[in-house]
């Protein structure tokens, strides 16, 4: 059957994309991947969010929705999915359609997980509609009928999943992320290939050090007696001999709402070899080192996938 872009979360009483559901599981807001159903108010077809409850490095496939139940006769979702499927299959033979995804990434987290953020850019609910039932706004429905998924994300490891998918499929230059920087009401559309920077091939340019990017490379993670972390990257920046590192002090840990889950994720990679780390932050130079300064553990991700091999395939 056609792919399902959105599902109704029975636990949260919100409409979510699979990426949003995965993040909410990581935050401790969702616990059961099977507690979803069709978003049509007249339908209760059971839906499972596959890989919702797995870390990025444990996934063989991205998180996605799969329908296990049967749609009702009055379900409008069935027709909508068929129409979208037909639209994207034109000229594509028997290949599965690849729907566009509109990704917005907020670097500034809401004060509470339970609060719902109103997207100022389109007057839409960016974290699902907290309406208490499956009757959603008509204007929201019209936007979502176009065949594109709209995900509002907060965790870098979710972006890493999309970056790895883009590397494997050659779509990183086409996939854009709308970045919302702290204190700004504007969004900045950025292609994945401009957002992600491989440390060893990126030079240090003082005039551009203020720019926030996702820097990545092979790294070793250490932890001190105070419970703070050091991420030491194995290679320097291009044409630079200084060590590159990311210091996770207590202030950064305390600024993380899902700090227990984030700390556990980091602990899984302590002293592990062949670990790639991704840090979403700004560069700061000293005489001996270059630091990647991040705001929260939400802006750090790790994987054991061989990024260099995937990069060579592109």
N, C-alpha and C positions, 0 to 999 in steps of 0.2 A: 504494500500500500504506500501512498505518498508519505513523505516525511512530515513529522509534526514539529512545528517551530515553537509553539507555546503549549503549556499545559497548566491546568489548575492545581495548585498545591492545596491539598486537603488540610495539611498541618498548619499552614500559614494563612489560608484563605486568600491567596494571591495568585495572579497569573505570572508565570515565570518562563524564561528560556532555560535550556539545559545548563548553560554556563552560569546563569544566576543561581540556579538550584544547587550546583556544585559548590559555589562560594558560600551559600547559606548553610550547606552541610558542614563545610570547614569551620564556619563561625559558630557552629553548635545550634543553629536555628532549625535545621531539618535533621531527621534521624532515619527516616524510612524511604528508600528510593522507590517503593511501590505505591506510596501515598499520593498519587497524582491521578487525575482524570481529565477527560476532554473538557475544553474550556467553554463549549457551547452550553448554555443554560438548560437546554432540553436533553442533554446527553450525559451519561455517566460511564462512558467507556473507560476501562482501567488503563492507565499509562504508567510505565516504569521509566525512571531516569537512569539509564545504563551508565555505569562508572561514576555516578554521583558521589558514592562513598569511597572513592579511591583517590590517592594522591597522584599528582601528574606523572611522576616517575614510575608509577605502578600501572599506568594505562597502556594498553596496546591500541586502543581506539579512543577518540575524543568522547567526552560525555555527550549523550544524545537521548532523545525520547523514543520509546518503542511502545506501540499500542498492542495490548494483549486482550483487551475487551472488545466487544462489538458495539459500533456506533448505533444510536437510535435512528429510526426512519426520518425523524425531523431534524437530525443534526446538520447544521450548516457547514460545519468544519469539513465534512467529507467532500462536499462540493467545492469548497474553497481550496482544499489541498489538491483535488483533481485538476482544478483550473490552473493553479500555480504550476503543478507538475507538467501539464500540457504546454503551458507557456514556455517553460524552460527546456522542454525536450525538443522544441522545434529546431531542426537542423542539427540535432545532437545524436541522431540514431537511437540506439538503445541504452546510451549511457544515462546514469542517474543524474538528475538535475543538481546543480550546485547553486543553492540560493545565496543571495547576498546577505551579509550580516553587518548591521550598523552597530559598531562598538563604541561606547563611551566609557572612558576610564577616569574616575575621580581620584585625585591624589589626596583630597581632604575628606576624611571619613566623617560621617554623621556622629553626633554625640552618643546616639544609642542605636543598636541594631534594629530595634522595634520601630523607630521612626521611619516614615516614608518620605522620601525626597521628591519634590515636584521639580521636574525638569524645566528650567526657566527658558530653555531654547525652543520648546515646542508646546509648552503648557500641558505636558503629558506626565503621567506617573512613570518615573524611571525605574522604580523597584517593584513594579507590579501594582495592581490596583487594590488598595486596602478598602474594599467596599463591602466586605462581609458576605457577598454572594457573587455569582458568576455573571451578573448583568453589568457589563462594562460600558464606558462612555462610547457613544456612536462615533465621535471623531477619532477616538483611539482605535476603534475597530476598523475604520476606513483605512487608517495608516497601515495597520497590520495585514490587511488583505492584499497588499501590494506584492507580497512574496519575499519580503526581507525581514530578517530577525533583528530585533532591537535589544541589545544587552547593555545593562549598566553595571560595570564591574569595578572592583576595588583591589583585587589581589593580583600581584604580578605573576604568580604561578599560573593563573588562568590565561594571561597574555602569552606566557611562554608556550603553553599548549597550542595556541593559535599560531605562534611563530614557527614552532616545529612542524605543524601541519603545512604552513606556507612554504617552508623549506622543501618538504617532501613533494609538494605539488607545484612548486614554482610560482606561487601566488603572493609572495611577500611584498612585491612592489605594488600590487593591485589592492591589497588589503590595507585599509586605513583605520586608525584609531582616533577618536575625538578625545583629546586630552583636556581635562579640567584641572588647572593648576590651583594650588591653595590661594585663597583670597581673590581669585579671578572669576568673573561671571561669564567670560568668553570661553569658547572651545577652540582647540587648535587641531585640525585634521592632520594627522601625520602617518605616512605609509610605514609599514612594519620595517622595511629595509632602512629607513631613516631613523626610526626610533631605537632599534637594537644595534649596538656597536660592539663588535668584537675587539677586545682590548688590544690584542697584539697587532691589529691592523689599523688602529685609531691613534693618530698623533695627538699630543697635547698642544692645544692652541689657546694661549692665555685669554684671548679676546672672546673665546667661545666656552670658557670654563663655567660660565653661569648657566649654560643650557642644560636642562634636565634630560638625560637619556638613560636607556637601559644598557649598562655596560656588562659584558659577560666574558667568561673565560674559565679555563681550568683553575681550580682553587682548592686550598686546604682550609678546613674550618676547625678552629680551636676554641676552647672554653676555659675561662679562668675560675678561680675559687669564688669569686663574687657572682658567678652566673652570667657574666658578660662574654660576648663572642668576638673573635677576630676572624675575618675572612681574608686570607692571604692568597692573592692571585699568583699563579706560577710564572706568568710572563709579564714583562713591562709593556707600556704603551709603545707604539711604533716609534723607532728612532729615539728611545728614551731608556735610560738604564735604571731609573728609580723604581723601587718596589711599589706595587699597587695593592691597596688593602681597603677593607671596609670594617670599621669598628662599630660593633653593636653594644652601646653602653646601656645603662639602666634606664636612662631617659627615653631612649628609642623603644626599649621593651615596654615601658610603662605607657607609651603613646600608642600601643597596639591593643585594640579591643580584644582580638582573638589571640592573646599572647600565649596562653597555654598550648593551643594547637600549633601556633607558629614556632614556639620553642621546641616542642616535640618533633616538629618537622626538621628543624635544624639539628637537633640531637641525633636524628637518624643518619645524618651525614658527617658527624664528627669523626675526624681522622680517616675518613674514607678516601680511597684513591679514585682517580678518574671521575671526579665530581665537577660539574660545571655550575658556576654560580652566576646569577643575574641580579644586578643591583640597580634600582631605578633612583638615580640621584645626580648630584652635581660633583664635579671634580674640584679638588683643592690641593694645591701643590705646596710642598715644603722642600727643603734642601735635599733630603734623602728619600722622601716618599711622596706618593700621590694618593690622596684619599678619595674614596667615593662616599659622599655624605648622603645618607638616606634619612627619611623622617620617621619611618615605622618598619616593623618587621613585615608588614604587608607588602613592602616594596622590595623584598628579597625572595629569591626562589632558587631552587637547586634541582638538578636532574643528573642522571647517569647516562643519558643518551649521548652518543658521540656526535657532538655538534659539528666538529671539524669534518667528519665524513659526510654528514648531510649537506654542509656548506659546499663541499667539493662536487656534490651531485648537481648543484644548481648552475 
